[in-house]
Amino acid sequence: MAELGFVAALASAGSPDQLLGLEGSAGQSGRFADLDRLAANLVAAALSGSKVAEITRARHGEKDGDRLTLTTVSAPERALLAGSYPNGPRSRPPP
């Protein structure tokens, strides 16, 4: 039953910092804390009406496909993503 109280508290969190604070208090934070903060900031920006992503269609014949750019991500956050996902852009497997 305590789990439902935690879920309700998360749902009513007023800001990303408050949400992450609740996770920390419940012992649910850890090695993904920086990625959690980045995701929380993206969601908060989207909910406030900011454009958070831009999709660029690939040109015909380009080897790489469409590109998704996160527009609200800062330079340090981009470095975090690059360090967390070092293989870079992924291509779709052939059909």
The first five atom37 places (N, CA, C, CB, O) and aatype in JSON, in Angstrom:
{
  "aatype": [12, 0, 6, 10, 7, 13, 19, 0, 0, 10, 0, 15, 0, 7, 15, 14, 3, 5, 10, 10, 7, 10, 6, 7, 15, 0, 7, 5, 15, 7, 1, 13, 0, 3, 10, 3, 1, 10, 0, 0, 2, 10, 19, 0, 0, 0, 10, 15, 7, 15, 11, 19, 0, 6, 9, 16, 1, 0, 1, 8, 7, 6, 11, 3, 7, 3, 1, 10, 16, 10, 16, 16, 19, 15, 0, 14, 6, 1, 0, 10, 10, 0, 7, 15, 18, 14, 2, 7, 14, 1, 15, 1, 14, 14, 14],
  "atom_mask": [
    [1, 1, 1, 1, 1],
    [1, 1, 1, 1, 1],
    [1, 1, 1, 1, 1],
    [1, 1, 1, 1, 1],
    [1, 1, 1, 0, 1],
    [1, 1, 1, 1, 1],
    [1, 1, 1, 1, 1],
    [1, 1, 1, 1, 1],
    [1, 1, 1, 1, 1],
    [1, 1, 1, 1, 1],
    [1, 1, 1, 1, 1],
    [1, 1, 1, 1, 1],
    [1, 1, 1, 1, 1],
    [1, 1, 1, 0, 1],
    [1, 1, 1, 1, 1],
    [1, 1, 1, 1, 1],
    [1, 1, 1, 1, 1],
    [1, 1, 1, 1, 1],
    [1, 1, 1, 1, 1],
    [1, 1, 1, 1, 1],
    [1, 1, 1, 0, 1],
    [1, 1, 1, 1, 1],
    [1, 1, 1, 1, 1],
    [1, 1, 1, 0, 1],
    [1, 1, 1, 1, 1],
    [1, 1, 1, 1, 1],
    [1, 1, 1, 0, 1],
    [1, 1, 1, 1, 1],
    [1, 1, 1, 1, 1],
    [1, 1, 1, 0, 1],
    [1, 1, 1, 1, 1],
    [1, 1, 1, 1, 1],
    [1, 1, 1, 1, 1],
    [1, 1, 1, 1, 1],
    [1, 1, 1, 1, 1],
    [1, 1, 1, 1, 1],
    [1, 1, 1, 1, 1],
    [1, 1, 1, 1, 1],
    [1, 1, 1, 1, 1],
    [1, 1, 1, 1, 1],
    [1, 1, 1, 1, 1],
    [1, 1, 1, 1, 1],
    [1, 1, 1, 1, 1],
    [1, 1, 1, 1, 1],
    [1, 1, 1, 1, 1],
    [1, 1, 1, 1, 1],
    [1, 1, 1, 1, 1],
    [1, 1, 1, 1, 1],
    [1, 1, 1, 0, 1],
    [1, 1, 1, 1, 1],
    [1, 1, 1, 1, 1],
    [1, 1, 1, 1, 1],
    [1, 1, 1, 1, 1],
    [1, 1, 1, 1, 1],
    [1, 1, 1, 1, 1],
    [1, 1, 1, 1, 1],
    [1, 1, 1, 1, 1],
    [1, 1, 1, 1, 1],
    [1, 1, 1, 1, 1],
    [1, 1, 1, 1, 1],
    [1, 1, 1, 0, 1],
    [1, 1, 1, 1, 1],
    [1, 1, 1, 1, 1],
    [1, 1, 1, 1, 1],
    [1, 1, 1, 0, 1],
    [1, 1, 1, 1, 1],
    [1, 1, 1, 1, 1],
    [1, 1, 1, 1, 1],
    [1, 1, 1, 1, 1],
    [1, 1, 1, 1, 1],
    [1, 1, 1, 1, 1],
    [1, 1, 1, 1, 1],
    [1, 1, 1, 1, 1],
    [1, 1, 1, 1, 1],
    [1, 1, 1, 1, 1],
    [1, 1, 1, 1, 1],
    [1, 1, 1, 1, 1],
    [1, 1, 1, 1, 1],
    [1, 1, 1, 1, 1],
    [1, 1, 1, 1, 1],
    [1, 1, 1, 1, 1],
    [1, 1, 1, 1, 1],
    [1, 1, 1, 0, 1],
    [1, 1, 1, 1, 1],
    [1, 1, 1, 1, 1],
    [1, 1, 1, 1, 1],
    [1, 1, 1, 1, 1],
    [1, 1, 1, 0, 1],
    [1, 1, 1, 1, 1],
    [1, 1, 1, 1, 1],
    [1, 1, 1, 1, 1],
    [1, 1, 1, 1, 1],
    [1, 1, 1, 1, 1],
    [1, 1, 1, 1, 1],
    [1, 1, 1, 1, 1]
  ],
  "atom_positions": [
    [[0.81, -1.18, 0.0], [0.0, 0.0, 0.0], [0.86, 1.26, 0.0], [-0.93, -0.01, 1.19], [0.46, 2.28, -0.56]],
    [[2.02, 1.2, 0.61], [2.92, 2.35, 0.63], [3.34, 2.74, -0.78], [4.15, 2.06, 1.49], [3.59, 3.91, -1.05]],
    [[3.43, 1.76, -1.68], [3.81, 2.02, -3.07], [2.81, 2.97, -3.74], [3.9, 0.7, -3.85], [3.21, 3.83, -4.53]],
    [[1.52, 2.83, -3.44], [0.51, 3.71, -4.02], [0.7, 5.15, -3.55], [-0.89, 3.22, -3.67], [0.47, 6.08, -4.32]],
    [[1.09, 5.33, -2.31], [1.37, 6.67, -1.8], [2.53, 7.32, -2.53], [0.0, 0.0, 0.0], [2.51, 8.52, -2.81]],
    [[3.55, 6.53, -2.82], [4.72, 7.04, -3.55], [4.32, 7.44, -4.96], [5.85, 5.98, -3.59], [4.73, 8.49, -5.46]],
    [[3.51, 6.61, -5.61], [3.06, 6.9, -6.98], [2.23, 8.18, -6.99], [2.25, 5.72, -7.55], [2.38, 9.01, -7.88]],
    [[1.35, 8.34, -6.01], [0.53, 9.55, -5.92], [1.42, 10.78, -5.7], [-0.5, 9.43, -4.77], [1.17, 11.83, -6.29]],
    [[2.44, 10.64, -4.87], [3.35, 11.76, -4.63], [4.1, 12.12, -5.91], [4.36, 11.42, -3.51], [4.29, 13.3, -6.2]],
    [[4.53, 11.12, -6.67], [5.22, 11.38, -7.94], [4.3, 12.11, -8.91], [5.73, 10.08, -8.57], [4.71, 13.05, -9.59]],
    [[3.05, 11.66, -8.97], [2.09, 12.25, -9.9], [1.8, 13.71, -9.57], [0.79, 11.46, -9.89], [1.48, 14.5, -10.46]],
    [[1.91, 14.08, -8.3], [1.6, 15.46, -7.89], [2.84, 16.34, -7.78], [0.86, 15.45, -6.58], [2.73, 17.5, -7.37]],
    [[4.0, 15.82, -8.12], [5.23, 16.63, -8.05], [5.08, 17.84, -8.96], [6.48, 15.78, -8.45], [4.64, 17.72, -10.11]],
    [[5.47, 19.0, -8.45], [5.29, 20.24, -9.19], [6.43, 20.61, -10.11], [0.0, 0.0, 0.0], [6.28, 21.5, -10.95]],
    [[7.57, 19.95, -9.98], [8.72, 20.29, -10.81], [9.62, 19.07, -10.95], [9.5, 21.49, -10.21], [9.52, 18.13, -10.16]],
    [[10.5, 19.09, -11.94], [11.45, 17.98, -12.07], [12.31, 17.79, -10.81], [12.34, 18.21, -13.27], [12.58, 16.66, -10.4]],
    [[12.72, 18.91, -10.21], [13.55, 18.79, -9.0], [12.77, 18.14, -7.86], [14.05, 20.18, -8.57], [13.33, 17.35, -7.1]],
    [[11.5, 18.48, -7.75], [10.67, 17.87, -6.7], [10.5, 16.37, -6.96], [9.28, 18.57, -6.64], [10.59, 15.57, -6.04]],
    [[10.26, 16.01, -8.21], [10.12, 14.61, -8.59], [11.39, 13.82, -8.26], [9.8, 14.49, -10.08], [11.32, 12.74, -7.68]],
    [[12.53, 14.37, -8.62], [13.79, 13.68, -8.35], [14.09, 13.63, -6.86], [14.94, 14.37, -9.09], [14.69, 12.67, -6.38]],
    [[13.68, 14.65, -6.13], [13.83, 14.63, -4.68], [13.01, 13.52, -4.04], [0.0, 0.0, 0.0], [13.47, 12.86, -3.11]],
    [[11.8, 13.32, -4.53], [10.96, 12.23, -4.03], [11.59, 10.88, -4.31], [9.55, 12.3, -4.66], [11.59, 9.99, -3.46]],
    [[12.14, 10.72, -5.51], [12.83, 9.47, -5.84], [14.0, 9.24, -4.88], [13.33, 9.49, -7.3], [14.19, 8.13, -4.39]],
    [[14.77, 10.28, -4.63], [15.92, 10.16, -3.73], [15.52, 9.8, -2.32], [0.0, 0.0, 0.0], [16.15, 8.96, -1.68]],
    [[14.46, 10.44, -1.83], [13.97, 10.16, -0.48], [13.5, 8.72, -0.33], [12.84, 11.11, -0.12], [13.6, 8.13, 0.74]],
    [[12.99, 8.17, -1.43], [12.49, 6.79, -1.4], [13.59, 5.78, -1.72], [11.34, 6.63, -2.4], [13.33, 4.58, -1.81]],
    [[14.83, 6.27, -1.88], [15.93, 5.36, -2.2], [15.88, 4.82, -3.62], [0.0, 0.0, 0.0], [16.44, 3.76, -3.91]],
    [[15.2, 5.55, -4.51], [15.03, 5.08, -5.88], [15.98, 5.76, -6.87], [13.62, 5.3, -6.32], [15.9, 5.5, -8.07]],
    [[16.86, 6.63, -6.39], [17.79, 7.29, -7.31], [19.07, 6.46, -7.35], [18.09, 8.76, -6.87], [19.23, 5.51, -6.6]],
    [[19.94, 6.82, -8.22], [21.18, 6.07, -8.31], [21.95, 6.42, -9.56], [0.0, 0.0, 0.0], [22.09, 7.59, -9.92]],
    [[22.44, 5.39, -10.22], [23.35, 5.63, -11.33], [22.71, 6.32, -12.53], [23.94, 4.34, -11.77], [23.43, 6.8, -13.41]],
    [[21.39, 6.38, -12.59], [20.72, 7.03, -13.71], [20.21, 8.43, -13.35], [19.57, 6.18, -14.19], [19.41, 9.0, -14.08]],
    [[20.67, 8.97, -12.25], [20.16, 10.26, -11.78], [20.34, 11.37, -12.82], [20.86, 10.66, -10.48], [19.42, 12.17, -13.02]],
    [[21.49, 11.43, -13.48], [21.71, 12.48, -14.48], [20.78, 12.31, -15.68], [23.17, 12.47, -14.95], [20.25, 13.29, -16.2]],
    [[20.59, 11.07, -16.11], [19.66, 10.81, -17.22], [18.22, 11.08, -16.8], [19.81, 9.36, -17.72], [17.42, 11.56, -17.6]],
    [[17.89, 10.76, -15.55], [16.55, 11.07, -15.03], [16.3, 12.57, -15.09], [16.4, 10.55, -13.58], [15.22, 13.01, -15.49]],
    [[17.3, 13.36, -14.67], [17.15, 14.82, -14.67], [16.97, 15.33, -16.1], [18.38, 15.49, -14.0], [16.13, 16.19, -16.34]],
    [[17.73, 14.81, -17.03], [17.61, 15.22, -18.42], [16.2, 14.9, -18.94], [18.68, 14.52, -19.29], [15.56, 15.75, -19.56]],
    [[15.73, 13.69, -18.68], [14.39, 13.28, -19.13], [13.31, 14.14, -18.47], [14.15, 11.79, -18.83], [12.36, 14.55, -19.13]],
    [[13.46, 14.4, -17.18], [12.48, 15.23, -16.47], [12.45, 16.65, -17.04], [12.81, 15.27, -14.96], [11.37, 17.23, -17.18]],
    [[13.61, 17.19, -17.37], [13.66, 18.53, -17.97], [12.99, 18.55, -19.35], [15.11, 19.0, -18.08], [12.31, 19.51, -19.69]],
    [[13.19, 17.48, -20.14], [12.55, 17.4, -21.45], [11.03, 17.35, -21.3], [13.05, 16.16, -22.22], [10.3, 18.05, -22.01]],
    [[10.55, 16.53, -20.38], [9.11, 16.41, -20.16], [8.55, 17.75, -19.67], [8.79, 15.28, -19.14], [7.5, 18.18, -20.15]],
    [[9.22, 18.39, -18.74], [8.74, 19.68, -18.22], [8.68, 20.72, -19.34], [9.65, 20.18, -17.08], [7.72, 21.48, -19.43]],
    [[9.7, 20.75, -20.2], [9.71, 21.7, -21.31], [8.56, 21.41, -22.28], [11.06, 21.65, -22.05], [7.89, 22.33, -22.75]],
    [[8.35, 20.14, -22.57], [7.26, 19.76, -23.48], [5.9, 20.14, -22.9], [7.3, 18.25, -23.77], [5.04, 20.66, -23.61]],
    [[5.71, 19.89, -21.61], [4.43, 20.2, -20.98], [4.17, 21.7, -20.88], [4.38, 19.59, -19.59], [3.03, 22.14, -20.78]],
    [[5.25, 22.49, -20.91], [5.08, 23.94, -20.86], [4.9, 24.53, -22.26], [6.28, 24.59, -20.17], [4.77, 25.74, -22.42]],
    [[4.9, 23.67, -23.27], [4.65, 24.14, -24.63], [5.89, 24.38, -25.46], [0.0, 0.0, 0.0], [5.77, 24.81, -26.61]],
    [[7.06, 24.12, -24.93], [8.29, 24.31, -25.69], [8.48, 23.18, -26.7], [9.5, 24.4, -24.75], [8.1, 22.04, -26.46]],
    [[9.08, 23.53, -27.81], [9.43, 22.53, -28.82], [10.69, 21.81, -28.32], [9.66, 23.18, -30.25], [11.73, 22.44, -28.15]],
    [[10.6, 20.51, -28.1], [11.73, 19.78, -27.52], [12.46, 18.91, -28.53], [11.26, 18.92, -26.38], [13.55, 18.41, -28.24]],
    [[11.88, 18.72, -29.7], [12.53, 17.86, -30.69], [12.24, 18.36, -32.1], [12.06, 16.39, -30.53], [11.23, 19.0, -32.36]],
    [[13.17, 18.04, -32.97], [13.02, 18.37, -34.38], [13.39, 17.13, -35.18], [13.9, 19.61, -34.78], [14.44, 16.52, -34.94]],
    [[12.56, 16.76, -36.12], [12.83, 15.6, -36.96], [13.18, 16.1, -38.36], [11.6, 14.62, -37.01], [12.43, 16.85, -38.97]],
    [[14.33, 15.67, -38.83], [14.78, 16.02, -40.17], [14.73, 14.77, -41.03], [16.21, 16.64, -40.15], [15.39, 13.77, -40.72]],
    [[13.97, 14.83, -42.09], [13.85, 13.68, -42.99], [15.15, 13.5, -43.76], [12.66, 13.87, -43.96], [15.8, 14.47, -44.15]],
    [[15.52, 12.24, -43.99], [16.71, 11.92, -44.76], [16.47, 12.28, -46.22], [17.09, 10.43, -44.62], [15.35, 12.2, -46.72]],
    [[17.52, 12.65, -46.88], [17.42, 12.9, -48.32], [17.44, 11.56, -49.04], [18.58, 13.81, -48.81], [18.03, 10.59, -48.58]],
    [[16.78, 11.53, -50.15], [16.74, 10.3, -50.94], [18.17, 9.86, -51.26], [15.93, 10.51, -52.25], [18.98, 10.63, -51.76]],
    [[18.44, 8.61, -50.96], [19.76, 8.06, -51.26], [20.78, 8.21, -50.14], [0.0, 0.0, 0.0], [21.88, 7.66, -50.24]],
    [[20.44, 8.95, -49.08], [21.37, 9.08, -47.97], [21.49, 7.75, -47.24], [20.92, 10.19, -46.99], [20.51, 7.02, -47.08]],
    [[22.7, 7.45, -46.81], [22.93, 6.2, -46.09], [22.24, 6.22, -44.73], [24.44, 5.95, -45.91], [21.6, 5.24, -44.34]],
    [[22.36, 7.33, -44.02], [21.73, 7.44, -42.71], [20.29, 7.89, -42.88], [22.5, 8.43, -41.79], [19.96, 8.61, -43.83]],
    [[19.44, 7.48, -41.96], [18.02, 7.78, -42.05], [17.66, 9.12, -41.46], [0.0, 0.0, 0.0], [18.49, 10.03, -41.34]],
    [[16.41, 9.23, -41.1], [15.9, 10.45, -40.5], [16.68, 10.77, -39.23], [14.39, 10.33, -40.19], [17.27, 9.88, -38.61]],
    [[16.68, 12.04, -38.85], [17.45, 12.47, -37.68], [16.52, 13.16, -36.68], [18.6, 13.43, -38.09], [15.72, 14.01, -37.05]],
    [[16.65, 12.77, -35.42], [15.91, 13.39, -34.33], [16.9, 14.24, -33.54], [15.21, 12.32, -33.42], [17.92, 13.73, -33.07]],
    [[16.59, 15.52, -33.39], [17.44, 16.42, -32.61], [16.64, 16.92, -31.42], [17.95, 17.61, -33.49], [15.54, 17.46, -31.59]],
    [[17.18, 16.75, -30.23], [16.56, 17.27, -29.02], [16.96, 18.73, -28.9], [16.99, 16.45, -27.74], [18.12, 19.04, -28.66]],
    [[16.0, 19.63, -29.06], [16.31, 21.06, -29.16], [16.54, 21.75, -27.83], [15.2, 21.75, -29.87], [17.15, 22.82, -27.8]],
    [[16.09, 21.18, -26.73], [16.24, 21.84, -25.43], [17.39, 21.26, -24.61], [14.96, 21.73, -24.64], [17.56, 21.62, -23.44]],
    [[18.19, 20.38, -25.2], [19.29, 19.73, -24.49], [20.53, 20.63, -24.55], [19.59, 18.31, -25.1], [20.92, 21.09, -25.62]],
    [[21.13, 20.87, -23.39], [22.32, 21.72, -23.3], [23.57, 20.95, -23.73], [22.49, 22.26, -21.87], [23.53, 19.73, -23.89]],
    [[24.66, 21.67, -23.9], [25.93, 21.03, -24.28], [26.37, 19.97, -23.26], [27.03, 22.1, -24.44], [26.78, 18.88, -23.66]],
    [[26.3, 20.26, -21.94], [26.67, 19.21, -20.98], [25.74, 17.99, -21.05], [26.65, 19.78, -19.57], [26.18, 16.85, -20.87]],
    [[24.46, 18.24, -21.32], [23.52, 17.12, -21.45], [23.83, 16.29, -22.7], [22.08, 17.63, -21.5], [23.7, 15.07, -22.68]],
    [[24.22, 16.96, -23.78], [24.62, 16.23, -25.0], [25.84, 15.36, -24.72], [24.93, 17.22, -26.16], [25.92, 14.23, -25.19]],
    [[26.78, 15.89, -23.95], [27.97, 15.11, -23.58], [27.57, 13.9, -22.74], [28.99, 15.99, -22.81], [28.11, 12.81, -22.92]],
    [[26.62, 14.09, -21.84], [26.11, 12.99, -21.03], [25.5, 11.92, -21.92], [25.08, 13.49, -20.01], [25.78, 10.73, -21.75]],
    [[24.68, 12.33, -22.87], [24.06, 11.37, -23.79], [25.12, 10.65, -24.62], [23.06, 12.07, -24.72], [25.04, 9.44, -24.82]],
    [[26.11, 11.39, -25.1], [27.18, 10.78, -25.9], [27.95, 9.76, -25.08], [28.13, 11.86, -26.44], [28.36, 8.72, -25.6]],
    [[28.17, 10.05, -23.8], [28.88, 9.11, -22.93], [28.03, 7.91, -22.55], [0.0, 0.0, 0.0], [28.56, 6.82, -22.31]],
    [[26.72, 8.11, -22.49], [25.82, 7.02, -22.11], [25.51, 6.11, -23.29], [24.53, 7.57, -21.54], [25.24, 4.92, -23.11]],
    [[25.54, 6.67, -24.47], [25.23, 5.92, -25.69], [26.34, 6.15, -26.71], [23.84, 6.35, -26.28], [26.15, 6.87, -27.69]],
    [[27.51, 5.54, -26.48], [28.7, 5.85, -27.28], [28.63, 5.38, -28.73], [29.88, 5.24, -26.64], [29.47, 5.8, -29.54]],
    [[27.68, 4.53, -29.09], [27.63, 4.05, -30.46], [26.99, 5.05, -31.42], [26.87, 2.75, -30.51], [26.97, 4.83, -32.63]],
    [[26.48, 6.14, -30.9], [25.92, 7.18, -31.74], [24.64, 6.76, -32.42], [0.0, 0.0, 0.0], [23.95, 5.86, -31.95]],
    [[24.33, 7.41, -33.53], [23.08, 7.1, -34.22], [23.01, 5.64, -34.64], [22.92, 8.0, -35.44], [24.01, 5.03, -35.02]],
    [[21.83, 5.13, -34.56], [21.62, 3.74, -34.94], [20.81, 3.7, -36.23], [20.9, 2.97, -33.81], [19.91, 4.51, -36.44]],
    [[21.14, 2.76, -37.07], [20.36, 2.58, -38.29], [19.4, 1.44, -38.1], [21.27, 2.34, -39.5], [19.62, 0.54, -37.29]],
    [[18.34, 1.47, -38.86], [17.36, 0.39, -38.79], [17.92, -0.86, -39.46], [16.02, 0.81, -39.46], [18.67, -0.76, -40.43]],
    [[17.56, -2.03, -38.93], [17.98, -3.25, -39.61], [17.24, -3.37, -40.95], [17.72, -4.5, -38.71], [16.11, -2.89, -41.07]],
    [[17.87, -4.0, -41.93], [17.19, -4.14, -43.23], [15.92, -4.97, -43.07], [18.12, -4.79, -44.26], [15.87, -5.88, -42.25]],
    [[14.89, -4.65, -43.88], [13.63, -5.41, -43.79], [13.77, -6.83, -44.26], [12.55, -4.73, -44.59], [12.8, -7.59, -44.24]]
  ]
}
